[in-house]
Amino acid sequence: MTGLNFDVDVDAPADLAHDATRADALVTVRARPVAGQPARTRSAEVLIMDRSLSMAGHGKLDEAKRAMCAAVDALRDGTLLGIVAGHHEAEVVFPATGGLAPVDAHTRQEAKSRIIGQLAEGGTAIGQWLACADRLFASAASPGVVRHAVLYTDGKDEHETPEQLGSVLEACTDRFVCDARGLGEDWNYAELLRITQALHGSAEAVVTASDLAQDFTRTMRQAQRIVVPRVYLGLRLNNRFRLGFVRQTRPVEAELTARRQHGDEIHVPLGSWPPETRQYQVSLRFDPDALTVEEDLRAARITLHAEQSDGTRVPCGEPRAMVVRRRGTPGFGIPASADLTRVENEHELGMAMRACADAWQKGQHERADRELRIATRLAAELHDTGRLRLLRSVSVTGPDNLPHLRPDVSRGQVQRLGLDSTKTVAPRVDAMRPPPLDDAVRPCPRCGTTPSTRSATFCEECGHRLDAPADEPDGGPVDAS
């Protein structure tokens, strides 16, 4: 038993245009508690504190210590705990003997004493911190244990290369979940998104240091809701189809690049699960000439798998089929799926927000304003009140009656703009309707790829803006994966 009941729903337009080369499906996974079964799972927690020299100013380290102690207090008795203090290296500060120690009254006090004794020095190498956490979790490598970490940082990952961080993230993927917090204003939102996308965690901006304790307490409570340590999306593809991408679309967007062959299926790690609902976009590629016309074909069989306490993976929901039919008449219009159109537009919104943040950080203020207007328009059309509220909070209407970034906008606000770009909302009924069939589709001027939606702003393959000349340099948007 997994402790959760999983239900999988696949929404895929059955009809494909005669010359289509791509088929997409939205996979919605709902996890509900099993009635009458206790939903408590053995858990291990690693708290990662940034004690680099930049933490010494403005009382940040004192507030961070208070937050770490609050996190220790919020843990259930029996939770396995380790604490890592990081600068340009990583040190296990609790337990003193290494490994992980079960939480009780005595170990709580010892852990908090070790936290309070930390001093600020050195630089920042987040990959080293995560590698150290991975080694701690290895001492609690039982498959049935939830392995969760949380880190904060007030700076950029300056004392290791992006390649070194990427190597650590690849090694840690599917081994533990990690939430990340940006403290103050001097961190890099793209680095935090890269970490949390790889490790299935949440990323938040904590601009005011005194807010970190409340955030960490809430994070610990949410982590203790996790019931199933590891879940996988199993894809068995028809040999005429290949996997393009898998992207989580709700409640946050994340590119799920990790995938491994498991028997005759591709397994895509989905992280740890509490009772909640998530949605994914599965995109397949194919040669249209390889498909017969006017015949139903099962492009993929989709099955959810959960890891058991003995390490085996078993199906935890009924398999679902992704069935497609290639139309026999060239030029026959296929109505766009309203749900897929919305998901693609939400992705466009996130890309525009990140492009705005990136352009502002490079001093490209005209480009930042242009991306801000695109993002604001999309957020309004999508009725995405959360992201629209954030966009309006950093903008002001100029003499041209158009939104511009505020002259006094802070770096912390811009970092939050990039970080919150991935947060999506459930659509209202009829909030998004498919575009009319006669709208012109703009192929990418750089690589020639035809976008999947008529309202696309960026090329899905190369990231180039569709209304820009092929030779114009790209000033944004780059996904954080």
Disulfide bonds with the S-S distance in Angstrom:
none
